Amino acid sequence: MVLEIRLSNFFSIKDEIILDFRAAHIQSKNARDLRDNVFKQDKNEVLKTILLYGANASGKSNIIKAIRFCNAMVFESHNHNENTIYNFKSFKFYGMPQKPSTYFIRFVMNDIEYEYSFSLFQDQVFKESLFYYPKGRIKEVYTRDETKGNTKQEKYNFTDVIRRPMDVAENTSNKTLYISRASQMDRGIAKDIFNYFHRTFILNYIDFGVSAIQNISKDYKSHLIEALKIADSDIEDVQIKILKRPIKSIHADLSNMTLRVEDVVGDYLQIRSYHKNHPGIAFDFLTEESQGTIKLFFMMMTLLDVVKNGKILLIDEIEDSLHPKIIEYIFNLFRAGDRAQLLCTTHNTQFLDLKKFRKDQIWFTNKREDGSTDLYSLYDYSDFRDTMDLEKAYLQGRFDAVPFVDGSLGELKHLIYE
């Protein structure tokens, strides 16, 4: 599970922003009624879902994009060569391109808390560190600082956690994260962390392998069809056949936020759907069903796996092609799960409802005067009472996270004719 993420100097994010999944101490009746929105970790409570709201260009998607990039660095950077330029941009103004971008994540794996962080420029890793709490007290695993000298012995500091750690360091270039190389070289704790980012922290709802699609569709077939029926579909059966097996798992291109499911899986899968009124006639699922039905089908494959196995999922613009009732169904899946987590962005104000979400689950992004992204929670507004109309307050600009639009008739006529 994720407890906390910190980012700075990625895309529109300039100063450090903090996204905290640790539940606040809220004693209101609404919060007590929403006990299924949190789960216990030791003596603390953790949020199952966080919703990000904000105006267009305020940076919501950039938060998701930055987390995707940083997590992908963990399981991809061992493939980097000397010509690699990382697939991100730092904040463009105020000298920020000359400063490092930083990522910090606090998470729990196998009931042990970890703190992992790194900073980097667009062409090299700058610093990296890993700490954990094996017996409830913090212990350093390693730290790395590329500015401390010319030799690996000067740049790295290790404790006794990783066996033969310097062998890994000698094989780690300044383009590569140490944790990524250590996993490749079969070092225990590094492999565990690699697998956490690769298998547990799901970057997108189409982030899975072809064989996994076949297994999930087999294990959860009745659930998938039931979900399609919720979308007012009369689909009664779905058959999946693998056409060819890709060498690697399917991953959405992190630089292309508009990639369609069909573009990713169409070459590898043949999916046939069968409808209630004509059960003997097959439809080509990827070309003859609606975009909403296609998206829901693939999303549900991932969602069922995420919720059943306590994983973490990122979704940008969860409402895209989906009816609000379907979105509510997805949120309820996470409420029904034990420890699965969802971070999503949305413009749908219907869910700004304190009978559905706690104050600490609702977050806002806003563009500062310098063009950078600010991130804050509804919980930060201590004067906002549970009895107030949250949706109305948001649309009125109470939380600064809405666009200012002059849509008066006079202004629109001026725009069109003058």
VENLIN-V483742 format. One record per backbone hydrogen bond with DSSP energy under -0.5 kcal/mol. NH is the residue of the N-H (numbers start at 1). CO is the residue of the C=O. If there is no record, write none. Layout:
BEGIN
nh | co
NH | CO
NH | CO
END
This chain:
BEGIN
nh | co
3 | 106
4 | 106
5 | 19
6 | 104
7 | 17
8 | 102
9 | 14
10 | 13
11 | 89
13 | 10
14 | 12
17 | 7
19 | 5
20 | 18
21 | 3
21 | 19
22 | 3
23 | 45
26 | 24
32 | 28
33 | 29
34 | 30
35 | 32
37 | 34
38 | 35
39 | 46
41 | 44
44 | 41
46 | 39
47 | 21
48 | 37
49 | 37
50 | 342
51 | 361
52 | 344
53 | 51
53 | 363
55 | 365
58 | 55
63 | 59
63 | 60
64 | 60
65 | 61
66 | 62
67 | 63
68 | 64
69 | 65
70 | 66
71 | 67
72 | 68
73 | 69
74 | 70
74 | 71
75 | 71
76 | 72
77 | 73
79 | 76
80 | 77
84 | 81
86 | 122
88 | 86
96 | 93
98 | 95
99 | 96
101 | 120
102 | 8
103 | 118
104 | 6
105 | 116
106 | 4
107 | 105
107 | 114
108 | 1
109 | 112
112 | 109
114 | 107
115 | 131
116 | 105
117 | 129
118 | 103
119 | 127
120 | 101
121 | 124
125 | 174
126 | 119
127 | 119
128 | 144
129 | 117
130 | 142
131 | 115
132 | 139
133 | 113
135 | 137
136 | 133
139 | 132
141 | 130
142 | 130
143 | 157
144 | 128
145 | 155
146 | 126
148 | 145
155 | 151
156 | 152
157 | 143
159 | 141
165 | 162
167 | 164
168 | 164
169 | 165
170 | 166
171 | 167
171 | 168
172 | 169
173 | 171
176 | 173
181 | 177
182 | 178
183 | 179
184 | 180
185 | 181
186 | 183
187 | 182
188 | 186
191 | 187
192 | 188
193 | 189
194 | 190
195 | 191
196 | 192
197 | 193
198 | 194
199 | 195
200 | 195
200 | 196
201 | 196
202 | 200
202 | 312
203 | 201
207 | 204
208 | 206
208 | 250
213 | 209
214 | 210
215 | 211
216 | 212
217 | 213
218 | 214
219 | 215
220 | 216
221 | 218
224 | 220
225 | 221
226 | 222
227 | 223
228 | 224
229 | 225
230 | 226
231 | 227
231 | 228
232 | 229
233 | 228
236 | 274
237 | 274
239 | 272
241 | 270
243 | 268
244 | 268
246 | 244
250 | 208
254 | 252
256 | 253
257 | 255
259 | 256
264 | 260
264 | 261
265 | 261
266 | 262
268 | 265
269 | 265
270 | 241
271 | 269
272 | 239
272 | 270
273 | 283
274 | 237
275 | 278
275 | 281
276 | 234
279 | 276
281 | 278
282 | 280
283 | 273
285 | 271
285 | 283
287 | 284
288 | 284
289 | 285
294 | 290
295 | 291
296 | 292
297 | 293
298 | 294
299 | 295
300 | 296
301 | 297
302 | 298
303 | 299
304 | 300
305 | 301
306 | 302
307 | 303
308 | 304
309 | 305
310 | 307
311 | 306
312 | 200
313 | 341
314 | 202
315 | 343
317 | 315
318 | 345
320 | 317
322 | 319
326 | 323
327 | 323
328 | 324
329 | 325
330 | 326
331 | 327
332 | 328
333 | 329
334 | 330
335 | 331
336 | 332
337 | 333
341 | 311
342 | 48
343 | 313
344 | 50
345 | 315
346 | 52
349 | 347
351 | 348
352 | 349
353 | 351
356 | 353
357 | 353
361 | 358
362 | 359
363 | 51
363 | 361
364 | 376
365 | 53
366 | 374
368 | 366
368 | 372
371 | 368
373 | 12
374 | 366
376 | 364
378 | 359
378 | 362
379 | 359
380 | 377
381 | 378
382 | 380
384 | 381
385 | 383
388 | 385
390 | 388
391 | 352
393 | 389
394 | 390
395 | 391
396 | 392
397 | 394
398 | 393
400 | 397
405 | 403
407 | 405
412 | 408
413 | 409
414 | 410
415 | 411
416 | 412
417 | 413
418 | 414
END
